[in-house]
Amino acid sequence: MSVRAMCLAAIAAFLLAACAGGSTPGPLSAVPTGPLAQQRTTGGEAPMPFVELANLDYSNGTITVYHVRNGAAKEFARFTPSGSGAQGLAIDTQGLIYTTITSGQGKPCDTCIAVYAPDGRLVATQSAPILPGAKNAPFLTDVSVDKYDDIYVSDFGQQAVYFYPGLTSIAAPPTIVAQNSPNAASVLAMPNGNRVFVSGGCGFASVRPYTASGFRQYQPGSCFGIGTIALIGAAADDTQDILTPIDGAPGLVSISSPAGGRFFAVPDPLGSISGIALSGDGETAYVADHHNESVYVYARPAKGWLQSGRPKLLQTFTGFKNLDIIAAKP
């Protein structure tokens, strides 16, 4: 079962959890007026430089790589990792694309991390480990990669999250981040790798941070609410600000952290926000809108994503198809 499919049941989850711990959401920013076509750039800024984005369509498990120039997206490659569907999406600093597969068909593996070049060539696979004490077989559901190209995997079957220090090390036993964590369905690492967020063990629409505290050791922190049921389709910066869609709430993006939560509106009030990606430095957010097949590009406010008002819309990328979960090359 697709974890993203479970997310569709979380109608307005932000209203229940984005402000866990006594925090209060910020005010809903006003939606800009005027047709979307007039909002592709704002304030006379120069067009955005070349951007490489990947999209995972959860309806059929297809990954599409887009090259975006001057705001227009052009399909570069399209491939389907497995007939049973892929779970999760990440891109490393070399542009390699990561996903997880649980197929039972051996194509390209049964249960593994699968790594692809941007043109769709299979680069590597690594079978899921069998963890001591696990009650069930591996079932991989999500993957995240930090700026050092370290790899974090959520294993819903074994109720665990584990970590590999780079692609060249995936043949070695992983480091356990969390184990025996109920409903460990998704994972998201901060770019610097200092903290890893896990959706399991915290209840509805909440995550727990795990802090790297030494060699092969992680310490759990306190749970806090996010704007949706799981972290698939989310992005985080190095200040612990997590940006997520709000399933069932059109046109809204959630920003959550241990310090509280808020949300802001995209230009399309009927927008179906499916996924969010951040640039490697966390200064630019790419927000995918399935409703009009566009990606909104926002600049990080000077005081951070959480502490400021509505972020500035820099540009709207167009030309996509079947937008769902996106990732950006750092």
Salt bridges, closest charged atoms under 4 A:
GLU45 OE2 - LYS312 NZ 2.88
GLU52 OE1 - HIS67 NE2 2.83
GLU75 OE1 - ARG78 NH2 2.78
ASP119 OD2 - ARG121 NE 2.83
ASP237 OD2 - ARG300 NE 3.64
ASP247 OD1 - ARG4 NH2 3.50
ASP268 OD2 - HIS291 ND1 2.56
GLU283 OE2 - ARG300 NH1 3.97
ASP324 OD1 - ARG4 NE 3.87
